[in-house]
Amino acid sequence: MRRFFGASLTSSGLGVLLFAASLAPAHAAEKLRVAKVVPFAWSFTPLDIGIAAGIFAKHGLDIEESASAGDAKLQQLLASGSIDIGIGSGPGMAFIAKGVPAKAVAAMFGAPQNMAVMVGYDSDIKSVADLKGKKLGCTTVGSLTDWIGTRINQKEGWGTDGITVVPIGGMPPARAAIKTHQIDGYIGARRNAAASHDTLRRSEHE
């Protein structure tokens, strides 16, 4: 089976899976191994809803869902044939130009307004200007979170004196690294910001 990389499972990405279902024999469910670039992201909820509501099963698809730890890890899964479809971010499509045997079939719509920079509860970082010279964690090299750190540097004109982006994986290791002051913050989805804020605040008082 060909391996596909979907930048986001929006309605268009969902349509790709449903189109595949129409090609599957009616008497046998087609198994698809689908990996999300991170375990939790609002953009990827159509996959979870489709599985929970039985939509994919109704259309002849048996979805085996898993999660990666960033775009680079997701590309490794695609290249090794461990998954059939990867759901990640737009910048992840650049790996295709570098030789990853994948095809982009959907694109994330609009600017990544669901992303944010999260810092420790006791941090002195209060604005974008305060990020200069700081270390911010991202999932992996070449990921959306990596790109955002680089883009902030470009927009602010900081060059090599700006943000240092550190590939650290997902939110759990990022929280630990922030608590131990190995990094100054983490670039991630906004919906994780409140949860991380509460977790880090509790950690500071432990």
C-alpha positions in Angstrom: 0.0 0.0 0.0 1.2 3.5 -0.7 2.1 5.6 2.3 0.5 9.0 2.5 1.3 12.1 4.6 -1.7 14.3 5.5 -0.8 17.7 6.8 -4.0 17.9 8.8 -7.1 15.7 9.1 -9.5 18.5 8.4 -12.6 17.8 6.3 -10.4 17.3 3.3 -8.2 14.8 5.1 -11.3 13.0 6.3 -12.5 12.9 2.8 -9.4 11.1 1.7 -10.1 8.3 4.2 -13.7 8.1 3.1 -12.6 8.0 -0.5 -10.4 5.1 0.3 -13.3 3.4 2.0 -15.3 3.6 -1.2 -12.5 1.6 -2.9 -12.5 -1.2 -0.3 -14.5 -4.4 -0.9 -17.8 -4.3 0.8 -17.3 -7.7 2.4 -13.9 -7.0 4.0 -12.7 -4.0 6.1 -9.5 -2.5 4.8 -7.0 -2.0 7.6 -5.2 1.4 7.7 -2.5 2.2 10.1 -2.8 5.9 10.9 -0.4 7.9 13.1 -0.9 11.4 14.4 2.2 13.5 14.8 1.4 14.1 18.5 -1.1 12.2 20.7 -3.4 15.2 21.3 -4.3 18.0 18.8 -7.6 19.6 18.1 -6.9 19.4 14.3 -6.8 15.6 14.5 -10.0 15.0 16.4 -12.0 14.0 13.2 -9.9 10.8 13.3 -10.8 10.1 16.9 -14.5 11.0 16.3 -14.6 8.8 13.1 -13.3 5.8 15.1 -15.5 6.3 18.1 -18.6 6.9 16.1 -18.0 4.0 13.9 -17.9 6.1 10.7 -14.8 4.5 9.3 -16.1 1.0 10.1 -19.3 1.8 8.4 -17.4 2.6 5.2 -15.2 -0.5 5.3 -12.1 0.9 7.1 -10.5 -0.7 10.1 -8.3 2.1 11.6 -5.3 1.3 13.7 -4.5 4.6 15.4 -1.2 5.5 17.0 0.8 8.7 17.9 4.3 9.8 17.2 6.5 12.4 19.0 7.0 15.0 16.3 7.3 15.3 12.5 10.7 13.8 12.2 9.5 10.6 14.0 6.4 10.5 11.9 8.5 10.6 8.7 10.6 7.7 10.0 7.4 5.7 10.5 6.3 6.5 6.9 9.7 5.7 5.4 9.9 2.3 7.3 6.4 1.3 6.2 5.3 1.1 9.8 2.2 3.2 9.0 0.0 3.9 6.0 -1.1 7.4 6.7 0.6 10.1 8.8 -1.3 13.2 10.1 1.0 16.1 10.9 1.8 19.7 10.1 2.4 21.7 6.9 6.2 22.1 7.5 6.4 18.3 7.7 5.7 18.1 3.9 9.3 19.5 3.4 10.5 16.0 4.3 9.1 14.8 0.9 11.5 17.1 -0.9 14.3 15.5 1.1 13.4 12.0 -0.1 10.8 10.6 2.3 8.7 8.2 0.2 5.4 9.9 0.9 2.7 12.0 -0.8 0.9 15.0 0.7 -2.8 14.7 0.2 -4.1 17.6 2.4 -3.0 20.9 3.8 -3.6 22.6 7.1 -6.0 25.6 6.5 -4.8 29.0 7.4 -2.2 30.3 9.8 -1.4 28.1 12.9 -3.4 30.3 15.3 -3.9 27.3 17.6 -0.2 27.4 18.6 1.4 29.2 21.6 4.7 29.6 23.5 4.3 28.2 27.1 6.6 29.1 29.9 6.9 28.3 33.6 4.6 29.9 36.1 7.5 31.8 37.7 9.0 32.9 34.4 10.0 36.5 33.7 9.0 36.1 30.1 5.9 38.3 29.6 6.1 39.3 25.9 7.5 38.2 22.5 10.4 40.6 23.1 11.4 38.7 26.3 11.9 35.5 24.2 15.2 36.9 22.7 18.1 34.7 23.8 15.8 32.1 25.3 15.7 28.3 24.7 12.3 27.0 23.6 11.5 23.3 23.3 9.8 21.9 20.2 8.8 18.3 19.2 11.4 17.5 16.5 13.6 19.1 13.9 11.5 20.2 10.9 8.2 20.2 12.8 5.6 23.0 12.9 6.8 23.9 16.4 10.4 24.1 15.1 9.3 26.3 12.2 7.4 28.7 14.6 10.5 29.3 16.6 12.5 30.0 13.5 9.7 32.3 12.1 9.7 34.4 15.3 13.4 34.9 14.9 12.9 36.0 11.3 10.0 38.3 12.1 11.8 40.0 15.0 15.1 40.2 13.1 17.1 38.5 15.8 19.2 36.2 13.7 21.6 34.0 15.8 20.9 36.1 18.9 17.3 35.1 19.1 15.5 32.0 20.1 17.3 28.7 20.3 14.9 25.9 19.4 15.6 22.6 21.2 14.0 19.4 20.0 12.6 17.7 23.1 9.6 15.7 22.1 6.1 16.2 23.5 4.6 18.0 26.4 5.6 15.6 29.3 9.4 16.0 28.7 8.9 19.7 28.0 7.2 20.2 31.4 10.0 18.4 33.2 12.6 20.5 31.3 10.9 23.7 32.1 10.6 22.8 35.8 14.3 22.0 35.9 15.2 25.2 33.9 16.8 23.2 31.1 14.6 25.2 28.7 12.7 28.5 29.1 9.5 27.5 27.4 7.8 25.2 24.9 6.1 25.8 21.6 2.9 23.8 21.4 -0.9 23.8 20.9 -2.8 26.5 22.8 -5.3 24.0 24.2 -2.3 22.5 26.2 -1.4 25.9 27.6 -4.0 26.0 30.4 -3.3 22.4 31.4 0.5 23.0 31.4 0.0 26.3 33.3 -1.8 24.5 36.1 0.7 21.6 36.1 3.7 23.8 36.2 2.1 26.0 38.9 1.5 22.9 41.1 5.0 21.7 40.4 6.5 24.9 41.6 4.8 24.5 45.0 5.7 20.8 45.5 
